[in-house]
Amino acid sequence: MIIELREFTRVEGNGKAEIVVENGEVKNVRLKIVEGPRFFELLTLGRHYYDVPDLEARICAICYLSHSVASVLGIEMAFGVEVSEEIQLLRELGLIGELLESHALHLYLLVAPDVFGYPDAIRMATKHGELVKEGLALKAFGNKIRELIGGREIHGINVKPGGFGRYPTVEELENIERESEALLRLARRAVRLFASFEPYGEKAEHFVATDGYLLGDKLISDEDDPFHYTERIEERALVYSFAKQSRYKGEPFFVGALPRLLLKAEMLTPTAKRFFEEHREKLATGYVSYNNLAQAIELVYALERAGEIAKKLLDKGIKGENVPVEIKEGEGIGYVEAPRGVLIHHYRIDSEGKIAYSNIITPTALNHAMMEASLFKEARKLYGEADETALVQRLEETVRAFDPCISCSVHIVKL
């Protein structure tokens, strides 16, 4: 017998799951990414490097800036380009804006209905309208930062190899510093709300993140020195999914807000670190449901860090100078932390500055095996103990805890 979870609700993109039951026992789970195949690696082949970050920004509307920055980092590594601290800080600020926008959308509009027992945020707003307004305010501020750094709220084209097309003004940075401080009280309340989540899903055994909080040169894990993904992570195609599945040393692993906190707590801002210490014991259990709480703590981190970056840039003064890029044959990997976890853009570039090889691995593809393991655990625990409606509800909540971006994940077809 197969129990089918039809298209997941309150997630980005189209996904399904099949629960295989034999002799009254759950035997297998298949997480099916059914979003149509997309060909971004193929689209970049033969293209001039300068055009590629703008093209990669079209992969996703929610996390376009993560794709742009990862693409630029991979290109700059291939050419041996080193940018200024100002450019690095501005890229980090853009990623912070994206994290704010994405986490607020996920927590307040997609997950909060589970907390209060509503089918969607619209009906939840009838009783909890103020909460929805707070979420929308955080989301709007994140989009404001994204527009400032990326050029547009969606599919921006301002992030360039060697710098930016346009740099922010003093007045714009002053507004960022001021508004980030004003919104902190909302993020603090979010932590208290999402701290109530009970543990469910699988307990992750392995965590992977970038070696910087939102940008990195390599990856780190709970057991290894910094490494490149090619040394530890294996991708494989599945017959039932349009996304590859990744494993760390042959095992499922977890990327996202919870792994970031557990692996990089020392990098957190003061208030975010206090919240982490307060909830460290439950977060350290590794249950995937605590990714929601971790995202709430990251809202606090993002607002504090945005203010820190704006102040630092204002104190130093904006120069707005791009770094020259010299074309040469090379290979580079760009690592960033998208809101949902590690994002990888890997390129080889020929002597004419054209892309000869491209590989993109997204957080949802990296988490695919862990998502299946979590669904399997919950299905085994609840099958026969709960009715099918309650079973499906819990399985959907388990998927939502990963905050999957399914459209990003489908990069598998080789022609």
Buried (B, 14 or more C-beta within 10 A) or exposed (E): EEBEBEEBBBBBBBBBBBBBBEEEEBEEBBBBBBBEEBBBBEBBEEBEBBEBBBBBBBBBEBBBBBBBBBBBBBBBBBBEBEBBEBBBBBBBBBBBBBBBBBBBBBBBBBBBBBBEEBEEBEEBBEEBEEBBEBBBBBBBBBBBBBBBBBBBBBBBBBBBBBBBEEBBEEEBBBBBBEBBBEBBEBBBBBBEBBBEBEEBBBBBBBBBBBBBBBBBBBBBBBEBEEBBBEEBBEBEEBEEBBBBBBBBEEEBBBBBBBBBBBBBBEBBBEBBBBBBEEBEEBBEEBBBBBBBBBBBBBBBBBBBBBBBBBBBBBEEEBEBEBEEBEBEEBEBBBBBBBBBBBBBBBBBBBEEBBBBEBBBBBBBBBBBBBBBBBBBBBBBBBBEEEEEEEBBBBBBBBBBBBBBBBBBBBBBEEE
